[in-house]
């Protein structure tokens, strides 16, 4: 079955540091890949997505590239801010007719001033 | 103009009670979902409905019963609540059946069983 593995947290960074959150996946067919963010007390919001190999998704300074050869979709940001503190989820949806997202376990990011 | 709204936001009740959570979306989506998020933030699909038809029914106790009166609503009824049901329950919606369409989530219902 489908699965998503993302790096264990929590991750604590100083403001303006570089962020990488690793995500690798196992899926049948050609999945679409997503990063969602959950701010404290809120629901999940789509951060970015990529739907085919070599696509780069980007939003709010975050980016991730769909790497089929390494089955990875790592999230990066060049300079984090305190407001980026949240839980980040990598997820996949595999193929047409798919009605669910498979999530990684989430990585909690704390950015300190 | 909330896209996916669920009520109540907080639900505190005693073991053995029956409770319902309501969800509505105004995005015109045809597929709705219920997810359970445990204390470690792990998200797991419970149910998925497409055009009011049950598509996904994961290994969830039959005390949990979803009901979709129309495409814009998906409610979750829980009978005989147990301590292990304490979690945050998220409703979501999307254009279903197409893998590149993202899901839109509500803000969650935090259920606490005393």
Interface residues (C-beta under 8 A of the other chain):
Chain A: X31 X32 X34 X36 X38 X41 X42 X43 X44 X45 X46 X49 X51 X87 X89 X93 X94 X95 X96 X97 X98 X99 X100 X101 X103 X105 X106 X108
Chain B: X4 X31 X33 X40 X41 X42 X43 X44 X45 X48 X50 X55 X56 X90 X92 X96 X97 X98 X99 X100 X101 X102 X103 X104 X105 X106 X107 X108
